[in-house]
Amino acid sequence: MTEDERWMRQALLLAQKAAEEGEIPVGAVAVRNNQISGRGYNRTEALQDPTAHAEMLAITAAVDAAGYQRLDGVTLYVTLEPCCMCAGALVWARIDRLVFGAADPKAGACGTLYNIVQDERLNHRLEVTPGILETECSSILTSFFRNLRQK
């Protein structure tokens, strides 16, 4: 198992927790110096907050842990390609690297539909590694929405 797969498995555990709570199953972990500095999973329903995406919550936790708003040296692992809002937050937080599992053809802002995190017009760009544990990351979303439609 590669390091990227190891950390993505941690994000998948959080995605599963989101699913168990009736949230869209997306999980994220922020890693710095081979340690998790922030975790998050979708909580938009529980918090009634449209910004409570996994990435946003992981970034907030990592900033709290660092005591500083810039997250240099951090890699964010997330099970689904970030949306425009989350991609913007990754740029503003100056995260070094993004690793995501499943691409999002409807809202992906890190290479699929848009590419905010590598836009040369912005003051910071991230290294992006897509497709880590893509099958597992896609499957949890597919299962969640299939079950939701059957209810």
Beta strands, then each sheet from edge to edge (+ up, - down):
strand 1: 27-32
strand 2: 35-41
strand 3: 74-80
strand 4: 97-102
strand 5: 127-129
sheet 1: 2+ 1- 3+ 4+ 5+
end
